[in-house]
Amino acid sequence: MAQQTYAMDTDSGGSPDRRRSGLRRLTHGWGEGKGPWRRGLFVAALALAVALVTILHAQIPNTIGNLGSLNETFLPWLGVFVPLLFVLAVIRKSGTALIAVMVPAIVWVNLFGGLLTDKGGGAGTAGDLTLATHNVNAENPDPEGTARDLAASGADVLALEEVTARDVPVYERALAAKYPHHSVQGTVGVWSKYPLSATAPVDIKLGWTRALRTTVTAPTGKIAVYVAHLPSVRVKLNAGFTASQRDQSADALGEAIDSEPLAKVALLGDLNGTMNDRSLNGVTSQMRSAQGAAGNGFGFSWPASFPMARIDQIMVKGVEPVASWTLPRTGSDHLPVAARIQLRSS
């Protein structure tokens, strides 16, 4: 009889007694020792530090290793610390830590929560001009396949960066059927379904050409299109985030756009920086991010194997972005990005 009772108790894992026992184990210790308000102070301090680094990112100086820009490049990823700190607060059974963890959570949602909603409708959304940009990678093992994928994207205007002299003929052949108008300046190029005019290199203080400007004459109007590939940045143990050349080029590009005579302007390219990076203020202060205005999610574009930052940008002024999205991976280490804009005046 005792043996039978034992078997019945073993099978009752979901019984009220067993659930109460589990709850007691979870809450055991919250009222013992130092108490829930005096434990977990280190976790609480970490939570407040994450909140301060997030909300005061613009105050972190760039004088030492460009730490401010490095933090701003990966700023959304600070949100990863919130659930980790929450778990630590629960393990420590600390009411103080749990309350402190709410601070970085609220700060993060305030800064980036809007990016989690779908502000556009994807490729089929209303609009009259689709733009796309892609750093095709100079070491791309399949430039022809990349070109075919981009041609199938439905873009009206396509910007390419890191186009080598060796691969220019490959892209020209593969894109000719859908894009009868194109221009390559240095290592950047633009392909368009509509006529191009006044195409010229843009001097971004590098000594060689990595930016251009052209006028696209679409059925619904004209728009000035800039294509740019700003210098790469590096993270070095002895020098931090080295980006001085990128920053100088960004300032020069911003000056060129500021002098643009046309009211409707689009910038497409690999800027090697995010919209949060204060070093791109010369550009970002006068243009809107299509992803920020009409995207769905963060739209990270690099590295393609595990995207962590959106350094490939489509920015506009004088027009309304209605959708923004990333395109499928190609042979490059970047993802292509696209946006649909309303060029026609309402």
N, C-alpha and C positions, 0 to 999 in steps of 0.2 A: 504493500500500500504506500509506503514511504517512497519507494522507487517510482511509482506512478505519479505521485504528487510532484516529484522532482522534474519529471519529463514535462508535465503540464506547465510548470513555472518557466522552464527553459524556452518553451514555444511562445510565451507571452511577451515578446520583446517590445510590443507597442502598448503595453498596459499602462494605466495612469501612474502606478507606482514606479515603473521603470522610467517614464518620462519625467516624473518629479525628481527622481534620482539624478538623471542627466542634467536637469536644470540646476539642481543643487551643486553639482560638480562645476558647472559653468560659472555660477555666481559665487562659489566658495572663495573666501578670502577678500571680497570687496569691503567687508567691514572689519578686517583684522589688521594687525600690525600698524603701519603708519596711517592706514585709512585711504580711501579712494581719492581723496583730494591732495594727499601729500606724496602719493606714489606717481611714477611715470613723468616726473618733471623734465627729464632729459628728452623723452619723446615729445612732450609739449613744446620744449624749446626748439626741437627740430622742425616741428610743424609750423611754428611762428617764423622760423628762418626761411622755410620754403615760401611762405606767404609774402614775406618781405622781399625776397629775391624776385618773386613774380610781379608784385605790384610796383616795386621800385626799380624795375629793370633799366629804365632810362637813366637812373642815377648811378648805376655801376660804371665806373670810369673805364675808358679804353686805353688809359696811359700805360697800364701794365698788361702786355700781351693781348690787347683788344678783348679783354674779358667780357666787357659789356656786349659787344657784337656777338661773341661766341655764345653767351647766354641767350641773346635775343634770337639767334638762329634756330635754337632748339627749345625755345620758350614753352611751347605747348606741352612738351614732354615732362615738364615739372609736375603736371597733373598725375603722373604715374606714382609719385610719392604719396598721394593722398590715401589710396586704399592700403598701401603698405603701412603707413603710419596708423591708420585705423586699426589694422590687425594687431600692431604692437600695443596700441592703447588698450585693446580688449585683453590681450595676453597679460599686460601689466595690471589689469583691473583698475585702471586709473580714470576717474571722472574728469580730472583736470586735463589729461591728454585727449580724451574724447572731445571735450569742448574746444580745445586748441586746434584739433584736426579740422574742425568745421571752418576755421578761418581760411586756410589755403584752398579748401573746397569752394567756398563762396567767392574768393578772389578769382580762382580759375574759371568758374562758371561765368562770372561777370565779364572776363576778358575773352573767353573762347566758346562759351556756350552757344552763341549765335551761329557759329560755324557748323554746329552739329545738326542744324535744321536744313532742309532742302529749300533754298531760296530761288531756285530755278526749276526747269523741267527737263533738263538734259538736252540731247541733240535735236529733238523734235520741237523744241519750244519756239514760239513765234519770234521773229527777228528777221533781218534781211541780209546779214553778212556773217559768215562763220569764219573764224580765225583759228589757226593752229600753229604751234611752235614746237620744235624738237631739236635738242642737241643730239645729233645723230652719232656722235663719238667718232673721232678720227681713227680709232682702232676697230670700228664696227666690222665684224667678219662677214656680214651679209648686207651691204648697202642696197643692193637691188631689191631684196626682200623688204627692207625698211621702207624704201620708196613706194613699193606696191601697197604696203600697209597704210602709209600716209595718204596715198591717192584714194584709197577706199574710205577714208575718214569722212568725206563729204565737205571738207574745208574749201572755202572759196579762195582764201589767201593762206599760204603756207610759208612759214619762216623756218630755215634750217641753220644750225650753227655747227661748227667744227666740220665743215665741208672741205675735205682735202682736194688739192689739185688733181690727184689721182682719181678721186671718186666723182668729180664734177660731171664728166661725161655719163657716168652711170645714172646719176640722178636726173640729168637732162633727158636721157632716153626714156627712163621709166615714168617720168612725170609729164612728158610732152603732150600726150593725148588729152589729159584733163586740164593741164595748165599751159596754155599757149604763150603766156607772157611770163618772163622770168629775168632775173638779174643776179649775178654772183659778184660780190665785192670782197676780195680777200677770202676769208674763211666763213663768211655768212652769205646767205642767199635768200631770195624771195621768189616764190612761184605763185601765179595768180590766174584765175579764170578771166579776169578783167584787165583792161589795158593799164600799163604802168607808165609813168612819166616823171621827169625831173629826178631820176634816180642818181644818187651820188653817195660816195663814202662819207661817213661821219668820223671826225677826228676825236677819238677818246683817249688821246695822249699815251699811245702805246708804241708808236713808231711803225706799226703795221696795221692793216685794216681788219677790224673785227666788229664794225657797225656800219649800217647804211640807212638811208632815208629815201623813200619813194612816195609817189602819189598814186593811189589806186582809184580808178574811175569806175565805180560800180553803177548799176542801173539806178540806184536810189541816191547817188551822190558821190562826192569825193571825200577821201580820207587820207591823211598823211600817215604812213606806216613806217615805224622805225624797227629795225632788227638789230639786236646787239648781243654780243657775248662778252661780258665783263671778265676780267682776269680771275683766275682761280684763287682761292684762299687755302691756307695750309694751317694745320694745328701741329706746332712743334713743341717738344718738351722744354727747350731752352728759350723759346721766343713766343710761346703762346699762339694766339690766333693771328697769323700774319696776313694782313689784308690791305696794306697801304696802297699798292698799285690798283687794286680793285676799287678802293675808295676814291682815288684820283680820277679814275675812268668814269665812275658813277657821277661825280661832280661835273665832268665835261659833258656827259650825256644829258644830264639835267639842264645844263646851259643851252645845249642845242635844242632840246624840246621846248624850253622856255622861249626861244626865239622863233619857233615855228609859226609861219603866217596863217596856216589853216586852223580853223577852230576845232575841227574833228581830228583827233589824233589817237593812234594805237601804238603801243610799244610791245614787241614780242621778242622773247629771247631768254637766254640763260644769264641771269644777273648774278649768279653765285651769291645770293643773299635773299633773305625773306623780307616780307613787308614790315616785319617788326624791327629789322636791323636799322639802327639810327644812321649808319654810314651811307644808306641809300636815300636819305632824306631829300637830296637834290632832285631825285626822280619821284619818290613816293609822295612828296608834299604837294605835287601838282597833278597827280594822276590817281585813278581809282583802280583797285585790283578787281578784275572780273570775277575771280574766285571769291573774294570777300563779299562782293555785292550780289552775286547770283550763283554761287557754287553750292555744292552738297558735300559737307565734310571738309577736311583740311586740304584735300587735293595734293598731298605730298607727291613729289616727282622724282626725288633722288634719295639714295641710290635705287635703281629699278628693282633690285633683288629684294630689298626691304626698305621702302620709302620712308624717310624720317624727316624730310624738310621739303618745302616747296621753294626751290630756287629757280625754277623755270616759270616765267611770269607772262601774263597777258594783262596789260594795264591800258586804260583808256581815259580820255577826257573829251568832253563835248558830245559824247554818245552814251547810250544806255545799255549796259550789259544785261542780258536777259537769261543767260545760262552759262555754266562753266563746268567742265568735267575733264578727267584724265582719260587718255586713250590707252589701249592695250600695249603691253611691252613689245619692243622690237629688239633688234640686235644691239641696241645702245645700252649704256649704263644709266640713262635717264628715261623717264616716261614722257611721251608727248602729252601736251596739254592743249585744250581747245576751249573756245568761248563763242557764243553767238551774241551779236550786238544788234541794237536797233539804230541803223544809220539814218533812216528817213526821219525827218523832223515831224513831230506829232502835231 
